[in-house]
Amino acid sequence: MNIVIKGINPGLRDMMRDGLFSPKKIAALIRLKKFVDQIATCNYLTEEEVASLGKKYGTVPDILTWGDYFQTEIGSMHFAASDEEFVTIVDTIRFDLISSYKIFHNKPEEFFTMIEAEALCARGAENEWSEEEAEMVHLSILKDYYLNLGLKKALIPDVDLKWYEDFSMGRSAAI
């Protein structure tokens, strides 16, 4: 039997068939994909990359959008987590993407360069990262989200900004 649920990437079908996702996890994955695809201003793969892969392999990949990417990544890596942990992971991704926008929007190029330089230094350290070094690496990841998802042109819906403020204050609630 082939399970198809609208909003779930085909790359997760076998896991769904095997019963690895509860209804709560499925709902969280659908919410994640919808949110990411709503704010990303570019796809994970360009049309040219999709056409090239289709020509080369006779089929196109299942992961085309950034929503597809995050959904399949989280679903395949964290399927064994409890429902509550899974929702927290999804909420953290949502929070980080909005944080990325808030931190990097309208910042000068020098800010991006400084974050990357500090993160490179931290990554090159041979000992355990200090709290500041860990923060620089995290900021570098957020910078990559901002650039790769095209968040410079993103419009974050008011409902998501409200959710972000509530989440920041420790009052997480799935929307």
C-alpha positions in Angstrom: 0.0 0.0 0.0 1.3 3.4 -1.0 0.4 6.2 1.5 0.0 9.7 0.0 -0.8 12.6 2.3 -1.1 16.0 0.7 1.7 18.2 1.9 4.1 15.4 2.7 7.1 15.0 0.4 7.2 11.7 -1.5 10.7 11.0 -0.1 9.0 10.3 3.3 6.4 7.8 1.9 8.2 4.6 2.9 8.6 6.0 6.5 4.9 6.8 6.5 4.0 3.4 5.2 6.1 1.9 8.0 4.2 3.9 10.6 7.1 6.0 11.8 5.1 9.2 12.0 2.2 9.8 14.4 -0.6 12.2 13.3 1.0 14.9 15.4 4.3 14.5 13.6 2.6 14.5 10.2 0.8 17.7 11.1 4.1 19.3 12.3 5.9 18.3 9.1 3.1 19.7 6.9 3.2 23.0 9.0 7.0 23.2 8.6 6.9 22.7 4.8 4.1 25.3 4.4 5.9 27.9 6.5 9.3 27.4 4.9 7.9 27.5 1.3 5.9 30.6 2.3 9.0 32.6 3.4 11.7 31.3 1.1 12.0 33.4 -2.0 13.9 30.8 -4.0 13.8 27.0 -4.4 16.3 24.5 -3.1 17.0 23.6 -6.7 16.8 26.0 -9.6 14.7 25.1 -12.6 18.0 24.5 -14.6 19.3 22.1 -11.9 16.0 20.2 -12.0 16.0 20.0 -15.8 19.6 18.9 -15.8 19.0 16.1 -13.2 15.8 15.0 -15.1 17.8 14.8 -18.3 20.7 12.9 -16.6 18.7 10.5 -14.5 15.3 10.3 -16.3 13.5 11.6 -13.3 13.5 14.7 -11.1 14.3 14.7 -7.4 11.6 14.8 -4.7 13.3 17.7 -2.9 12.7 20.8 -5.0 11.8 23.5 -2.5 13.4 24.6 0.8 10.2 23.3 2.5 10.8 19.9 0.9 14.4 20.0 2.2 13.6 20.9 5.8 10.6 18.5 5.9 12.5 15.5 4.7 15.6 16.4 6.8 13.7 16.7 10.0 11.4 13.8 9.3 14.2 11.4 8.4 16.5 12.5 11.2 14.1 12.8 14.1 11.3 10.3 13.4 12.1 8.4 16.6 11.7 11.4 18.9 8.6 11.7 21.0 5.7 13.8 19.6 6.6 16.6 22.0 10.3 16.5 21.1 9.5 16.4 17.4 7.2 19.5 17.6 9.9 21.3 19.6 12.4 20.5 16.9 10.0 21.8 14.2 9.3 24.9 16.3 13.0 25.5 16.7 13.5 25.5 13.0 10.7 28.0 12.5 12.1 30.2 15.3 15.6 30.0 13.8 14.4 31.0 10.3 12.5 34.0 11.7 15.5 34.9 13.9 17.7 34.7 10.8 15.5 37.3 9.1 15.4 39.5 12.1 19.1 39.4 12.7 20.4 39.8 9.2 17.7 41.9 7.4 19.1 45.2 6.2 22.6 44.6 7.7 25.7 45.7 5.8 27.9 43.2 4.1 30.6 43.8 6.8 28.3 42.2 9.4 28.0 39.0 7.3 31.8 39.0 6.8 32.4 39.4 10.5 30.0 36.6 11.5 31.6 34.2 9.0 35.2 35.1 10.1 34.3 34.6 13.8 32.6 31.3 13.0 35.6 30.1 11.0 37.9 30.8 13.9 35.6 28.9 16.3 35.3 26.0 13.9 39.1 25.8 13.7 39.6 25.7 17.4 41.0 22.4 18.7 39.3 22.6 22.1 35.6 22.8 23.1 33.9 26.0 22.0 33.3 28.7 24.4 29.7 30.0 24.7 30.7 33.0 22.5 32.3 30.7 19.9 29.2 28.5 19.8 27.0 31.6 19.4 29.2 32.7 16.4 28.8 29.3 14.8 25.0 29.4 15.3 24.9 32.9 13.8 26.8 31.6 10.8 24.2 28.9 10.3 21.4 31.6 10.6 23.4 33.7 8.0 23.4 30.7 5.7 19.7 30.3 6.1 19.2 34.0 5.3 21.3 33.9 2.2 20.3 30.4 0.8 16.6 30.8 1.3 16.6 34.3 -0.1 15.2 35.7 3.2 16.3 39.3 2.2 13.1 39.5 0.1 11.0 37.5 2.5 7.7 38.7 4.0 7.2 37.0 7.3 3.4 36.9 8.0 2.1 38.7 11.1 0.8 35.4 12.6 4.4 34.0 12.5 5.9 37.1 14.0 3.4 36.9 16.8 4.2 33.2 17.3 7.9 34.1 17.3 7.4 36.7 20.1 5.3 34.2 22.1 7.9 31.4 21.5 10.7 33.8 22.6 8.8 34.4 25.8 8.5 30.6 26.4 4.8 30.4 25.4 5.2 28.1 22.4 1.9 27.1 20.8 1.6 25.4 17.4 -0.2 27.4 14.8 
